[in-house]
Amino acid sequence: MVAFAGILLLINAVYNVVVWPRFWTRVAKDPRARDDQGRATKFLRVHAILIGVALLIALVSAIAGIWLLVA
């Protein structure tokens, strides 16, 4: 069961690392991301925070997954 949890955490980490950066490129190109002066809008800032948190969770998942598999 511990090995299954470790593998599941690693799959979660890989999924997040693959999906969120691709989503970021779409958000950054969206016309709502910048105002007329080229400054970042709330749309861009909120998505940056959400993607950052998702990638942080991916990092924690990867560390926990490796720890479970090694222990």
ABEGO torsion letter per residue (X at the ends): XAAAAAAAAAAAAAAAAAAAAAAAAAAAABAAABBAAGBBBAAAAAAAAAAAAAAAAAAAAAAAAAAAAAX
